[in-house]
Amino acid sequence: MTAADYLELVRRLPAGTLQDLTSGGAFVVLAPHPDDESLGTGGLIAAGRDAGQRVEIVLVTDGGGSHPNSRLYPRQRLVALRCGELEAAAAALGVGRNRLHALGLPDAGTPDGGPAFDAAVEAVAAICVSSGAKALFVTWDGDPHCDHQAAARIAAAVVRRLPSLALWAYPIWGWHLDPSLPLDRPKPSGLRLDIAAQLTRKRAAIAAHASQMTDLIDDDPDGFRFTTDTLAPFLGGFEHYIRLS
């Protein structure tokens, strides 16, 4: 099938509930960069906190590669800025700083294997165990971004260690695949979650990532910034989750 066919099936996934996705327990969100947690799962996180569930957010990379040519925001200052944005976004969703974790890997440098990969798997698995998580959420491995794909592989390795953990994928850049791109994948299964009650808070969390959503950093013509079109899939009343295990 084509990417357009596959993504239409994802959009039409049956409606589900927070209980269906998380079994009513704690859950962990694995985000490759600061902002992925809000874009892909902001409604889910807010709904979980509304229900009194424990939510842990694990940041894979430091996000320091979004504006490589900025003189006003050299890498370490940019990393600090994006860390603060993540804290503000999490607060908007009801998650405190004590539930935020950083693997500290370099932006665009998440490993596919080796000791650093194994250490990342160990760290995420430990958070899942200590929190009593029932579910793990990670970016879709079909996203055309190396960190998103590597994060998905980390999550898959975690679930091989913890087979009772439900694993769900959320697309980010996958929504923008070339519609004609052939995808050799089975028909997706999963659920879509109605987040109308959480949408205002999700949008506030997204807006907290000002370095990615605005011209806050305006001295790098090659710097990253979301556009109206690239942001559109994340501003609606549903989130979509592909079931992996």
BELDATA-V83865 format. One line per field, one symbol per residue. phi: phi as a letter, one per 20 degrees, with the letter a starting at -180 (. if undefined). burial: + if it has 24 or more other C-alpha atoms within 12 Angstrom, else -. Layout:
BEGIN
phi->???
burial->???
END
This chain:
BEGIN
phi->.egffffffffegffcdgffeclmdfbcdddfcfpffffecgfgfffffgemefcdddefdemedfcfdfefcfgfffgfffffffffffffendeffddccfmffgmcffeangfffffffffffffffemfebcdbfffefebffffffffffffffffcfeffccdcfcfgfdfggeffcecfgfdqbddfdgfdffffffffffeffddcegdddcfefebfdgffegfddeecdcceeda
burial->--+-+++-+++-+--+++--++--+++++++++++++++++++++++++---++++++++++++++++-+--+----++-+++++++++++++++---++++++++++++++----+--++-+++-+++--++++++++++++-+++++++++++++++--+--+++++++++++------------++++++++--++-+++++++++++++---+-----++++----+-+++++++++++++
END
